[in-house]
């Protein structure tokens, strides 16, 4: 029994260390294009907020997605290995992404993509997801523009799912 527990703990650590990225440990930041309100600008002593400062306002689902951004976001999702932890319509080791743009604002999703390490310490939603899934989302080294392309891909997937559901209901 002790061996099984040790093997399980080791496997969890290996998954956490490997992350789901393909950036080889390199991180890229672009302070000139960073969002105005990013968790990276949080004080040195991080505190968990009672309410998310990033999840107030219209949901990310609102609006159309640029076709070029959708394609670029889909490619980034694939290249960074996000599908190792996430899927649309089913849970893997991380949260199911189906409907994420209906549940969250673009600002929240962007900050979660760009600063997952800070978000889990300061944002109550991210903190709750970490407690539920027991996995820290790794930093992928995306730029804010790339993160917005991934969000465009998420929006596209949610719009497609809505259209498919509407067609099924109409049969």
C-alpha positions in Angstrom: 0.0 0.0 0.0 2.9 2.3 0.9 4.5 1.6 -2.5 1.3 2.4 -4.3 1.0 5.7 -2.6 4.7 6.5 -3.4 4.2 5.6 -7.0 1.1 7.7 -7.2 2.8 10.7 -5.6 5.8 10.3 -8.0 3.6 10.1 -11.0 1.7 13.3 -9.9 5.0 15.1 -9.5 6.3 14.0 -12.9 3.1 15.2 -14.5 3.4 18.5 -12.7 7.0 18.9 -13.6 6.4 18.1 -17.3 3.4 20.5 -17.5 1.6 20.6 -20.7 3.8 22.9 -22.6 6.4 22.7 -25.3 8.3 25.9 -24.4 11.3 24.0 -23.1 11.3 26.1 -19.9 11.7 29.3 -21.8 9.4 32.1 -20.9 8.7 35.1 -23.0 7.2 38.3 -21.7 6.4 41.5 -23.4 5.9 44.2 -20.8 5.0 46.7 -23.5 1.9 44.7 -24.5 1.0 43.2 -21.2 -2.5 43.8 -19.9 -2.9 46.9 -17.7 -4.3 44.8 -14.8 -2.1 41.7 -14.6 -1.5 39.6 -11.6 2.2 40.1 -12.3 1.9 43.6 -10.9 0.5 42.2 -7.7 2.4 43.2 -4.5 5.3 41.0 -3.3 3.1 39.6 -0.6 0.3 37.8 -2.5 -3.1 37.5 -0.8 -6.1 35.5 -2.0 -9.0 37.9 -2.8 -12.5 37.2 -1.7 -13.9 38.1 -5.2 -12.1 37.8 -8.5 -11.1 41.2 -9.8 -10.8 39.7 -13.3 -14.2 38.0 -13.7 -16.6 41.0 -13.5 -18.2 42.1 -16.7 -19.3 40.6 -20.0 -18.4 37.0 -20.6 -15.7 36.2 -23.2 -18.4 34.5 -25.4 -19.8 37.9 -26.5 -18.7 39.0 -29.9 -17.3 37.3 -33.0 -13.8 35.8 -33.2 -11.4 36.8 -36.0 -10.8 33.8 -38.3 -7.0 34.3 -38.3 -6.9 34.5 -34.5 -9.1 31.3 -34.3 -6.6 29.4 -36.5 -3.6 30.8 -34.6 -5.2 30.0 -31.2 -6.0 26.5 -32.3 -2.4 26.0 -33.4 -1.0 27.4 -30.2 -3.4 25.1 -28.2 -2.0 22.2 -30.1 1.7 23.3 -30.1 1.8 24.1 -26.4 0.3 20.7 -25.6 -2.8 22.1 -23.8 -4.8 19.1 -24.9 -2.8 16.9 -22.6 -4.8 18.5 -19.7 -7.8 20.2 -21.4 -10.5 19.2 -23.8 -13.9 20.5 -24.9 -16.8 18.5 -23.6 -14.8 16.2 -21.3 -12.6 16.5 -18.3 -9.0 15.2 -18.5 -6.6 16.2 -15.8 -7.6 19.9 -16.0 -11.0 21.6 -16.3 -13.3 20.9 -19.3 -13.1 24.0 -21.5 -16.6 23.6 -23.0 -18.5 26.8 -22.2 -15.5 28.5 -20.6 -16.1 31.7 -22.6 -19.7 31.7 -21.2 -18.5 31.2 -17.6 -15.5 33.6 -17.6 -14.5 37.0 -18.9 -11.7 37.4 -21.5 -9.6 39.2 -18.8 -9.9 36.3 -16.4 -9.0 33.7 -19.1 -6.1 35.9 -20.4 -4.6 36.3 -16.9 -5.1 32.6 -16.2 -3.2 31.7 -19.4 -0.4 34.3 -18.9 0.0 34.2 -15.1 -1.3 30.9 -13.7 1.2 30.9 -10.8 0.1 34.3 -9.5 -3.6 33.6 -10.3 -3.8 30.5 -8.1 -2.4 32.6 -5.2 -4.6 35.7 -5.7 -7.7 34.8 -7.6 -10.4 32.8 -5.7 -11.7 31.1 -8.9 -8.2 29.9 -9.9 -7.5 28.9 -6.3 -10.7 26.8 -6.2 -9.8 25.1 -9.5 -6.4 24.3 -8.2 -7.9 22.8 -5.0 -10.3 20.7 -7.2 -7.9 19.4 -9.8 -4.7 19.4 -7.6 -2.6 20.6 -10.6 -1.0 23.9 -11.2 -1.3 25.1 -14.8 2.2 25.8 -16.1 3.2 29.1 -17.6 3.4 28.6 -21.4 5.4 31.7 -22.2 2.6 33.2 -24.4 2.4 36.8 -25.2 -0.8 38.7 -24.4 -1.6 38.7 -28.2 -1.1 34.9 -28.3 -3.3 34.5 -25.2 -6.1 36.5 -26.9 -5.8 34.2 -30.0 -6.3 31.2 -27.8 -9.3 32.9 -26.3 -10.6 33.5 -29.8 -10.3 29.8 -30.4 -12.2 29.0 -27.2 -14.9 31.4 -28.2 -15.1 29.8 -31.6 -15.4 26.3 -30.0 -18.2 27.5 -27.7 -20.1 29.2 -30.6 -19.8 26.0 -32.7 -21.1 23.9 -29.8 -24.0 26.3 -29.4 -24.8 26.0 -33.1 -24.6 22.2 -33.0 -26.9 22.2 -30.0 -29.4 24.4 -31.8 -29.4 22.1 -34.8 -30.0 19.1 -32.6 -32.9 20.8 -30.8 -34.4 21.8 -34.2 -34.6 18.1 -35.5 
